[in-house]
Amino acid sequence: MRKRQGKVLSEHQAGNVSRLKPATSTPMMVGSGDITWVCGHCDHHLAEGIMPGQINNLILICYSCGALNYISTELESGPDLPSSN
């Protein structure tokens, strides 16, 4: 699994980008890909098993801390983050 952090944005920076707000603390999306998206503020798992390019130009609101996490294909490339396990 490749671990990636969302880019935390302020309300002003987020503008009109579409947002998903979770109803529970479980990841908002679970699939069979190899990317796990975590909150850029608190490391809470936002989405697991995501395929490259599956989420783009979307804000996932963290259930744990409320941070606005911008997710884009541009953030997929880059070094793997250390596992919190």
KADA-V739511 format. One record per run of one state. SS is the DSSP state (@ for helix, = for strand, . for the rest). FROM is the first residue (numbers start at 1). LEN is the number of residues. If there is no record, write none. Layout:
SS FROM LEN
SS FROM LEN
This chain:
. 1 1
= 2 4
. 6 1
= 7 3
. 10 1
@ 11 4
. 15 4
= 19 3
. 22 7
= 29 2
. 31 4
= 35 4
. 39 6
= 45 6
. 51 7
= 58 4
. 62 6
= 68 4
. 72 1
@ 73 3
. 76 10
